[in-house]
């Protein structure tokens, strides 16, 4: 896949890209702490299926720039996806795939403009309704300690220690049994440059301690928790150490008509590298039905 620059919402992002311009567009959005590199195998599968694929480094993840206005609200991430779709001249045959924070951006993008995507696949973070329903149980609060820690001014200093070893440990906690070192170098590379780790942590500040959206994001931000009309496949790992099954189990209730939910046994949070064949098959089968 080649590296390109795409116009997002008031920012230009770096992205991996492959495919023919006449093919329908597939947008893949990574989460934290990750990069487009772990999504290349799925991207190649989708290209072989007849899509052209774009996988951006999300705003703040190097080599994409830090947002000059410090804007990391979910509404901004959702508008990034919509703007990329417009920049690459996508049409209603397009699909969108999002993992972790990318899933949150996906839900928002589909709710803001459901006409531009024929299908969506979200993974590892269920819809807002599921989060609201299950987040405050003790087991999930214990798993989510990092979200509260990231609000601290000490967090950036702590996470950066020992060449971002914190990132490897998160991968190990969230995907038990995985050889994290094999996969986290690309995620670390997206966070090492000055200011980029702070940008990634700011996503969490924007969720738990949000600022008032700027005028251009008031409506998009208000729609990020709404249910769209885009048929959505939600995929969750049974052993996910970030978001437990007791939270994810209600996902289908908060997804639109013609949606599905799949649980991958013996997989954790980073499904795309733990169970790539199963995960990629589920994605390709679902998007091919629309």
Long-range contacts (C-beta under 8 A, 24 or more apart in sequence): 1-40, 1-43, 1-44, 1-53, 1-55, 4-54, 6-54, 6-56, 6-84, 6-87, 6-88, 7-83, 7-84, 7-86, 7-87, 8-56, 8-59, 8-79, 8-80, 8-83, 8-84, 8-87, 9-76, 9-79, 9-80, 9-82, 9-83, 10-69, 10-71, 10-216, 11-59, 11-64, 11-65, 11-67, 11-80, 12-64, 12-65, 13-56, 13-57, 13-58, 13-59, 13-64, 13-65, 13-80, 13-84, 14-56, 14-57, 14-63, 14-64, 15-54, 15-55, 15-56, 15-57, 15-84, 16-40, 16-43, 16-53, 16-54, 16-55, 16-56, 17-52, 17-53, 17-54, 17-55, 18-43, 18-44, 18-47, 18-52, 18-53, 19-47, 19-51, 19-52, 19-53, 20-52, 21-52, 21-89, 23-50, 23-51, 23-52, 24-50, 24-51, 24-52, 24-90, 24-91, 24-93, 24-94, 24-95, 24-118, 25-51, 25-52, 25-53, 25-54, 25-85, 25-88, 25-90, 25-91, 25-93, 25-94, 25-95, 26-51, 26-52, 26-53, 26-54, 26-94, 26-95, 26-96, 26-97, 26-287, 27-54, 27-55, 27-56, 27-81, 27-84, 27-85, 27-90, 27-94, 27-95, 27-96, 27-97, 28-53, 28-54, 28-55, 28-96, 28-97, 28-98, 28-102, 29-55, 29-56, 29-58, 29-77, 29-81, 29-96, 29-97, 29-98, 29-99, 29-101, 29-102, 29-103, 29-105, 29-106, 30-55, 30-57, 30-58, 30-61, 30-99, 30-100, 30-101, 30-102, 31-98, 31-99, 31-100, 31-101, 31-102, 31-103, 31-124, 31-125, 32-100, 32-101, 32-200, 32-203, 33-167, 33-170, 33-171, 33-184, 33-187, 33-188, 33-190, 33-191, 33-200, 34-99, 34-100, 34-186, 34-187, 34-190, 34-270, 35-61, 35-186, 35-187, 35-189, 35-190, 37-186, 38-183, 38-186, 38-187, 38-270, 38-272, 38-273, 39-99, 39-272, 41-272, 41-276, 41-280, 42-97, 42-272, 42-276, 42-279, 42-280, 42-283, 45-280, 45-283, 45-284, 46-283, 46-284, 46-287, 49-284, 49-287, 49-288, 51-95, 52-88, 54-84, 54-88, 56-80, 56-84, 57-190, 58-101, 58-102, 58-105, 59-199, 60-196, 60-199, 60-200, 60-202, 60-203, 61-190, 61-191, 61-196, 61-199, 61-200, 62-189, 62-190, 62-191, 62-192, 62-193, 62-196, 63-190, 66-195, 66-196, 66-198, 66-199, 67-199, 69-214, 70-199, 70-202, 71-214, 71-217, 72-199, 72-202, 72-203, 72-205, 72-206, 73-206, 73-210, 73-211, 73-213, 73-217, 73-221, 74-104, 74-105, 74-108, 74-206, 74-207, 74-221, 74-224, 75-108, 75-213, 75-217, 75-220, 75-221, 75-222, 75-223, 75-224, 76-217, 76-220, 77-101, 77-102, 77-104, 77-105, 77-108, 77-203, 78-105, 78-106, 78-107, 78-108, 78-109, 78-111, 78-112, 78-220, 78-223, 78-224, 79-109, 79-112, 79-217, 79-220, 80-105, 81-105, 81-106, 81-109, 82-109, 82-112, 82-113, 82-116, 85-116, 85-117, 90-116, 91-116, 92-116, 92-117, 92-118, 93-118, 94-118, 95-119, 95-120, 95-121, 95-287, 95-290, 96-120, 96-121, 96-230, 97-121, 97-122, 97-123, 97-283, 98-122, 98-123, 99-123, 99-124, 99-125, 99-271, 99-272, 100-124, 100-125, 100-242, 100-269, 101-125, 101-203, 104-224, 107-224, 107-225, 107-228, 108-220, 108-223, 108-224, 110-228, 110-229, 110-230, 110-232, 111-223, 111-224, 111-225, 111-226, 111-227, 111-228, 112-219, 112-220, 112-223, 112-224, 114-228, 114-229, 114-230, 117-230, 118-230, 118-231, 118-287, 118-290, 119-230, 119-231, 119-232, 119-233, 119-286, 119-287, 119-289, 119-290, 120-228, 120-230, 120-231, 120-232, 120-233, 121-232, 121-233, 121-234, 121-235, 121-282, 121-283, 121-286, 121-287, 122-232, 122-233, 122-234, 122-235, 123-234, 123-235, 123-236, 123-271, 123-272, 123-279, 124-235, 124-236, 124-237, 124-240, 124-242, 124-243, 124-269, 124-270, 124-271, 125-243, 126-234, 126-236, 126-243, 126-247, 126-248, 126-250, 126-251, 126-254, 127-227, 127-234, 127-251, 127-254, 127-255, 128-224, 128-225, 128-254, 129-225, 129-227, 129-250, 129-253, 129-254, 130-247, 130-248, 130-249, 130-250, 130-251, 130-253, 130-254, 131-247, 133-247, 133-250, 134-244, 134-246, 134-247, 134-248, 134-249, 134-250, 135-247, 137-246, 137-247, 139-244, 139-246, 140-243, 140-244, 140-246, 140-247, 143-241, 143-242, 143-243, 143-244, 144-242, 146-170, 146-204, 147-204, 147-207, 147-208, 148-208, 150-201, 150-204, 150-205, 151-204, 151-205, 151-208, 151-209, 155-201, 156-197, 156-198, 156-201, 159-197, 159-201, 160-197, 163-188, 164-188, 164-191, 164-192, 164-197, 167-191, 171-269, 171-270, 173-241, 173-242, 174-240, 174-241, 174-242, 174-268, 174-269, 174-270, 175-237, 175-239, 175-240, 175-241, 175-267, 175-268, 175-269, 175-270, 175-273, 175-274, 176-239, 176-241, 176-268, 177-268, 178-268, 178-270, 178-273, 178-274, 183-270, 183-273, 227-254, 227-255, 227-256, 228-256, 229-256, 229-257, 230-256, 231-256, 231-257, 231-258, 231-259, 231-290, 232-256, 232-259, 232-260, 233-259, 233-260, 233-261, 233-262, 233-282, 233-283, 233-286, 233-287, 234-259, 234-260, 234-261, 234-262, 235-261, 235-262, 235-263, 235-264, 235-271, 235-279, 235-282, 235-283, 236-261, 236-262, 236-263, 236-264, 237-263, 237-264, 237-267, 237-268, 237-269, 237-270, 237-271, 237-274, 237-275, 238-263, 238-264, 238-265, 238-266, 238-267, 239-266, 239-267, 239-268, 240-267, 240-268, 240-269, 241-268, 241-269, 242-268, 242-269, 243-269, 260-286
